Amino acid sequence: MITIENVIRSEQKGRIIYQGNLMSQHADALSTIPLYNHPDGTGYQRPFDSNRALAYAHYLEQPNACLTPIILNADGKWTFEPYEGSTNFGRLVCQGPARVIDGQHRLGGIDKFHRQLLHETSLPVPFLAFHVLYPEEEMSIFDTINTNQVGLTKSLLVYLKRDREEYARIAIDLAERSDSPFYNLVVVVTKKTTDRPFTLDHLKRACEMILTASPFEQLSIEQKRLAITIYFREISRVFEEAWHSKTAFKLRSVMGLLSCAAVGRNILEAAWNSEQGWFDEGEIKRLVWKMHTFDWSRTGQIRYASGIPGQRYVSQVLHYMVFETPIKAKEPMPAPKFNIEEQVG
């Protein structure tokens, strides 16, 4: 049990808060980071960046280094004991670690300052600690702080909403299940790479395009995930080279993903059997095969296609190949530098 002396207790909008300094040698024992994949499901923060923490540790070696306050949720584990003759000035008796709301990498740097750089000098670490916060309150404070700075990535927000939003849950399952064509192709909280070209937010948007307000929207979450798996598994089979190539084709791009999602909705609707309440999987295969001559190469007919205009154009081409009828655009489209006949050829 660790005690922090010379603490000020006050109240902020109905919440009890403590302000003071904890000693740097105690920082690791007195704090825990609620990472996004925390086992109890209440985590929300990005993965720990060791290099960033080490850079802060080296900064602390400078004579003019300044430690800024960290923000904590004591989670009811810190008890305030006022000094004699005072009501709001005293000590905190810490019976467990506080949850770090802001200051993850500063605390990591402080730990490396002692353990890796082997400094024994004790540093006072200023803090503001809420006596107790509900997980939703804690996350809201974190969101407010970081949205005005680096901000939460859209994909991390998707991950955090996994238990509240159906399409977020479907996207995560598609990204994490080994039987999914998207397995090992999706990044959750970091930037996309050539190995993992899709973000969780991209995948969620694709799911929404296929499923929202469709005849099969009433299917269970598991059935919806299976439907998207069946369709994109067939896409990955028909366009095997483009699906597995890291840089030569545009299928593994946001434009490619959302273009396939747009035509995929129509394909699944065409294969839907309302009497059986499921799809004719043979019909899905037949319709997807009709797109097999489409050239996804970055040096071919869609080399200039990008963004929303490119996505709309590619969607129209794919729809024309499958159904031999163009999609009626919801809003005017810029004239493309290529035409459907060249693609269908």
C-alpha positions in Angstrom: 0.0 0.0 0.0 1.4 3.4 -1.1 0.6 6.8 0.5 0.7 10.1 -1.4 1.2 13.1 0.8 0.2 16.8 0.4 -2.9 16.2 -1.7 -5.7 18.7 -2.3 -9.2 17.5 -2.4 -11.9 19.5 -4.3 -15.1 19.0 -6.2 -15.7 19.6 -9.9 -19.3 19.5 -11.2 -20.3 17.0 -8.6 -17.2 14.8 -8.9 -14.5 14.5 -6.2 -11.0 15.2 -7.6 -7.5 15.0 -6.1 -4.5 17.0 -7.1 -1.0 16.4 -6.0 2.3 14.7 -7.0 3.2 11.0 -6.9 6.8 9.9 -6.9 8.1 8.6 -10.2 9.3 5.3 -8.6 5.7 4.6 -7.7 4.2 5.5 -11.0 4.1 2.0 -12.4 2.6 0.4 -9.3 -0.1 3.2 -9.1 -1.3 3.1 -12.6 -2.8 0.8 -15.2 -3.5 1.4 -18.9 -7.0 0.5 -20.2 -5.9 -0.6 -23.7 -8.5 -1.2 -26.4 -8.2 -5.0 -26.1 -8.4 -5.2 -22.3 -9.9 -8.5 -21.2 -12.7 -6.9 -19.1 -14.0 -5.1 -22.2 -13.6 -1.5 -20.7 -10.4 -0.6 -22.6 -10.3 2.1 -25.3 -6.7 3.3 -25.7 -4.3 2.7 -28.5 -1.5 0.1 -28.2 1.6 1.2 -26.2 4.3 2.7 -28.3 7.6 1.8 -26.7 9.7 4.2 -28.9 7.5 7.1 -28.0 7.9 6.3 -24.3 11.7 6.0 -24.7 11.8 9.4 -26.4 10.0 10.9 -23.4 12.5 9.1 -21.0 15.4 10.8 -22.9 13.5 14.1 -22.6 13.4 13.7 -18.9 17.2 13.6 -18.8 17.3 17.2 -19.9 17.9 19.8 -17.2 14.9 21.9 -18.2 12.5 18.9 -18.6 9.0 19.6 -17.4 6.5 17.0 -16.3 2.9 17.9 -17.1 0.0 16.5 -15.1 -1.5 13.1 -15.9 -5.2 12.4 -15.6 -6.3 9.4 -13.6 -9.5 7.6 -12.5 -8.7 6.3 -9.0 -11.7 4.0 -9.5 -12.6 4.2 -5.8 -9.3 2.6 -4.8 -7.7 5.7 -3.3 -8.9 6.9 0.1 -8.4 10.5 1.2 -7.4 11.1 4.8 -7.4 14.8 5.7 -4.6 16.2 8.0 -5.6 17.3 11.4 -7.4 20.7 11.3 -8.1 20.5 7.6 -10.9 19.0 5.5 -9.4 19.2 2.0 -5.7 18.9 2.5 -4.2 15.5 3.4 -2.9 12.2 2.1 -4.2 9.5 -0.3 -3.9 5.9 0.8 -3.7 3.9 -2.5 -5.0 0.4 -2.3 -4.7 -0.3 -6.0 -3.7 1.2 -9.3 -5.6 4.0 -10.9 -6.7 3.9 -14.6 -4.8 6.2 -16.8 -7.1 8.5 -18.8 -4.3 10.8 -20.2 -0.6 10.3 -19.9 0.0 6.7 -21.1 3.3 7.4 -22.8 4.5 9.9 -20.2 4.1 7.2 -17.6 5.8 4.7 -19.8 8.6 7.1 -20.3 9.0 7.7 -16.6 9.2 3.9 -16.1 11.9 3.7 -18.8 13.7 6.6 -17.2 14.3 4.4 -14.1 14.4 0.9 -15.5 16.1 1.3 -18.9 18.1 4.5 -18.5 18.9 3.5 -14.9 18.3 6.9 -13.2 17.7 6.7 -9.5 16.6 10.4 -9.0 13.0 10.5 -7.9 10.8 12.9 -9.9 7.5 14.4 -8.7 4.8 13.5 -11.2 1.8 15.9 -11.0 -1.6 14.4 -11.3 -5.3 15.1 -11.3 -7.3 12.1 -10.2 -11.0 11.6 -10.2 -12.2 9.6 -7.2 -14.3 7.4 -9.3 -15.7 7.4 -12.9 -18.0 5.1 -14.7 -16.3 3.6 -17.8 -18.5 5.7 -20.1 -17.5 8.9 -18.3 -13.8 7.9 -18.5 -14.0 7.1 -22.2 -15.8 10.4 -22.8 -13.1 12.4 -21.1 -10.4 10.5 -23.1 -12.3 11.1 -26.3 -12.7 14.9 -25.6 -9.0 15.2 -24.8 -7.7 13.3 -27.8 -10.3 14.4 -30.4 -8.9 17.9 -29.9 -5.4 16.7 -30.3 -4.5 13.5 -32.3 -8.1 12.2 -32.1 -9.4 8.7 -32.1 -9.2 6.9 -35.4 -12.5 6.0 -37.0 -11.5 2.3 -36.8 -10.8 2.5 -33.1 -14.2 4.1 -32.6 -15.7 1.2 -34.6 -13.9 -1.2 -32.2 -15.1 0.6 -29.1 -18.7 0.4 -30.4 -18.5 -3.4 -31.1 -21.0 -4.2 -28.4 -23.5 -1.5 -29.3 -23.4 -1.4 -33.1 -24.3 -4.4 -35.3 -22.1 -3.5 -38.3 -19.1 -2.8 -36.0 -19.5 -6.3 -34.6 -19.8 -7.8 -38.1 -16.7 -5.9 -39.3 -14.6 -7.1 -36.3 -15.7 -10.7 -36.8 -14.8 -10.5 -40.5 -11.4 -9.1 -39.6 -10.6 -11.6 -36.8 -12.0 -14.9 -37.9 -9.7 -17.2 -39.8 -12.4 -18.4 -42.2 -13.0 -14.9 -43.4 -11.4 -13.6 -46.7 -10.5 -10.5 -44.8 -8.4 -12.4 -42.2 -5.0 -10.7 -41.7 -6.0 -7.9 -44.2 -7.5 -5.4 -41.8 -5.9 -3.0 -39.3 -7.9 -2.2 -36.2 -6.2 0.9 -34.6 -3.1 1.6 -36.6 -2.5 2.8 -40.2 -3.1 0.5 -43.1 -0.2 -1.1 -44.9 0.4 -3.0 -48.1 0.0 -6.2 -46.0 -3.2 -5.0 -44.4 -4.8 -2.6 -46.9 -8.2 -2.2 -45.2 -9.1 -0.5 -42.0 -11.9 -1.6 -39.7 -13.8 1.5 -40.7 -13.6 0.6 -44.4 -14.9 -2.8 -43.7 -17.8 -1.5 -41.6 -18.8 0.9 -44.4 -18.7 -2.0 -46.9 -21.0 -4.1 -44.6 -23.4 -1.1 -44.4 -23.5 -0.7 -48.1 -24.4 -4.3 -48.6 -26.9 -4.8 -45.8 -28.6 -1.6 -44.9 -32.3 -1.5 -45.9 -31.9 -4.7 -47.9 -34.4 -7.6 -48.1 -32.1 -9.6 -45.8 -31.5 -6.9 -43.2 -33.6 -9.0 -40.7 -31.0 -11.8 -40.7 -29.1 -12.5 -37.5 -25.7 -10.9 -37.0 -24.0 -14.3 -37.7 -26.1 -14.8 -40.8 -25.1 -11.4 -42.1 -21.5 -12.1 -41.4 -21.8 -15.4 -43.3 -23.5 -13.7 -46.3 -20.7 -11.2 -46.7 -18.1 -13.9 -46.2 -19.7 -16.0 -49.0 -19.7 -13.1 -51.4 -16.2 -11.8 -50.7 -14.8 -15.3 -50.6 -16.1 -15.6 -54.2 -14.6 -12.3 -55.1 -11.2 -13.4 -53.7 -11.5 -16.7 -55.7 -12.5 -15.1 -59.1 -9.9 -12.3 -58.7 -7.3 -14.5 -56.9 -4.3 -12.7 -58.3 -5.6 -9.2 -57.7 -6.8 -10.2 -54.2 -3.4 -11.5 -53.1 -1.2 -9.0 -54.8 0.0 -6.2 -52.5 0.6 -3.4 -55.0 -0.1 -4.3 -58.6 -3.9 -4.1 -58.5 -6.6 -1.8 -57.2 -8.9 -4.5 -55.8 -7.0 -4.2 -52.5 -7.9 -0.6 -52.0 -10.8 1.4 -50.4 -12.1 2.1 -53.9 -12.0 -1.6 -54.8 -13.6 -2.8 -51.6 -16.5 -0.3 -51.7 -17.0 -0.9 -55.5 -17.4 -4.6 -54.8 -19.7 -3.8 -51.9 -21.9 -1.7 -54.1 -22.4 -4.4 -56.8 -22.4 -7.1 -54.1 -25.6 -5.7 -52.6 -27.3 -6.2 -56.0 -25.8 -9.6 -56.5 -27.0 -10.8 -53.1 -30.5 -9.3 -53.7 -30.6 -11.2 -57.0 -29.6 -14.4 -55.3 -32.0 -14.0 -52.3 -34.6 -16.7 -51.9 -37.4 -15.2 -49.7 -39.1 -18.5 -49.3 -36.1 -20.2 -47.9 -34.8 -17.1 -46.1 -31.4 -17.6 -47.5 -29.3 -17.1 -50.7 -28.8 -19.3 -53.7 -25.1 -19.6 -53.3 -24.8 -21.1 -56.8 -26.4 -17.9 -58.2 -23.9 -15.8 -56.2 -21.0 -17.7 -57.8 -22.6 -17.4 -61.3 -23.1 -13.6 -61.0 -19.6 -12.9 -59.5 -18.0 -15.0 -62.3 -19.5 -12.6 -64.9 -17.1 -10.0 -63.6 -14.0 -12.2 -64.1 -12.6 -10.2 -67.1 -12.5 -6.9 -65.2 -9.0 -5.4 -65.2 -8.1 -4.3 -61.7 -4.5 -3.5 -62.6 -3.0 -0.1 -61.7 -1.7 0.3 -65.2 -4.9 -0.6 -67.0 -8.2 1.2 -67.7 -8.8 2.2 -64.1 -5.4 3.6 -63.5 -6.9 7.1 -63.1 -9.8 6.0 -61.0 -9.7 7.0 -57.3 -11.9 8.4 -54.6 -15.7 8.6 -54.7 -15.8 9.3 -58.5 -13.6 6.3 -59.2 -15.7 4.1 -56.9 -18.9 5.1 -58.6 -17.4 4.5 -62.1 -16.0 1.0 -61.2 -19.3 0.1 -59.5 -21.1 1.0 -62.7 -18.8 -1.1 -64.8 -19.1 -4.1 -62.6 -22.9 -3.7 -62.4 -23.0 -3.5 -66.3 -20.9 -6.7 -66.6 -23.2 -8.6 -64.2 -26.7 -7.4 -65.1 -26.1 -5.7 -68.5 -27.9 -2.6 -67.3 -26.2 0.6 -65.9 -26.8 1.8 -62.4 -28.8 5.0 -62.2 -26.5 7.5 -60.4 -28.0 9.2 -57.4 -26.2 12.4 -58.2 -24.3 13.8 -61.2 -21.0 12.1 -61.9 -18.0 13.7 -63.6 -17.2 12.3 -67.0 -14.7 9.5 -66.7 -11.5 9.3 -68.8 -12.6 5.8 -69.8 -15.8 4.0 -70.8 -17.8 0.9 -70.0 -17.3 -0.6 -73.4 -13.5 -0.6 -73.0 -13.8 -2.5 -69.8 -16.5 -5.0 -70.9 -15.0 -5.2 -74.4 
